Amino acid sequence: MTATSAPAHKASAGPAPASGPLRHVLLHLLTPLLMCLGMGLAYMGAFVTPEPHDMPIAVVGSGEQTQALAQTIKDKAGDALDVRTVGSRAQAVDELKSMDISGAFIPDAKTPELIVATAGSDMSAMAVEKVFTPVAAEQGVPLKVSDVAPTVDDDPTGQGLFFLLVAVSIGSYASVAALGAAGAGMRMRARAGLVVGVSFAVSLIGAALAGPVFHLVHQGLWGVWAMAWLYAAGILFIGIGLHTFLKRWTTLAMMVLFVMLNFTSSGGLFRPELQNGFFGSLHAFWNGAGFVEGIRSHLYFGGHALGGHVWTLAGWLVLGLVITGIAALWERRQRAAGPSRAGGADGQHEAGREQERDQKQEQQQEREQEEEMEESVAV
């Protein structure tokens, strides 16, 4: 009995399937797979089928004919358009330059005119033109289109500001990976100091791209730089604060916050009146929208509502400072708890075991930081 049971015991003690490495790889694959799902849902949900939702437009004039035309357009469009009337062309121009409306139609038997502001949104201007071109066609006359707030010649579609947003965002959230992983051994105060420097560098790069490199900005470049710094600093402070708690999942969190939800709600490609309610509502307070709309107001609309957009960027920066402060307190408590646990060791043997455990923990942390950095760079 003894002779036969020994081999069975040895057989059962053989090498186990290498489930550890497989689980490790699968865990790392989870991030890109979730990113694939999230990016698809966000981008396709926000950009694939742009349709007007209560898009504000105006019919210029007074009297029963103007009211009847406005009501007819409203009845045909339903909830897609918010149709109003204004008394004069000058009033329509003022509302366009304050971005209260997306376009205004001036009825005329010989030369009907559509007034738009393409700097506000080229896509919205095109959508309004589609509404009123058939109205002019029914009269058998061509529609005259006047642009009261055009973009600069170097940015004919006005979408250059969106790509500036993309550049500054990538520089910001990618730097979080480096500061979080490579700088994990540094005190939070030192990392916060680096955030100030990195955000300054990212904003300077953004200003250089917008100004002397691609000439998207012909005036007010320092204002663009200031908003780029506020935007970048907010992202970086939020990132290093979250890294204390999320570790390697920080990259995914940053992608959700500052790519999936941010680019889609910024208004850089489609303004909220051309998007569904979810992304349209985010536009009211998300930092990417504050950045794009703030620069748009600064460059093309005489600073209209600029203060509100700057406050949006400042609010996100304050949120980042709060998260960073909480993370600093957490790390301080963790450091204080370490010596207290070590102080409870009794005897030289126990102290040696504590030191060995600390060394293993440090090695594990180094491996995790290295893997996190590689994963973040790959992303």
Buried (B, 14 or more C-beta within 10 A) or exposed (E): EEEEEEEEEEEEEEEEEEEEEEEEEEEBEEBEEBBEEBBEEBBEBBBEEBEBBEBBBBBBBEEEEBEEBBEEBBEEBEEBBBBBBBEEBEBBBBBBBBBBBBBBBBBBEEEBBBBBBBBBBBBBBEBBBEBBBEBBEEEEEEBEBBBBBBBBEEBEEBBBBBBBBBBBBEBBBBBBBBBBBEBBEEEBEEBBEBBEEBBBBBBBBBBEBBBEEBBBBEEBBEBBBBBBBBBBBBBBBBBBBBBBEBBBBBBBBBBBBBBBBBBBBBBBBBBBBBBBEEBBEBBEEBBBBBBBBBBBBBBBBEBBBBEEBBEBBBBBBEBBBEBBBEBBEBBEEEEEEEEEEBEEBEEEEEEEEBEEEEEEEEEEEEEBBEBBBEBBEEB
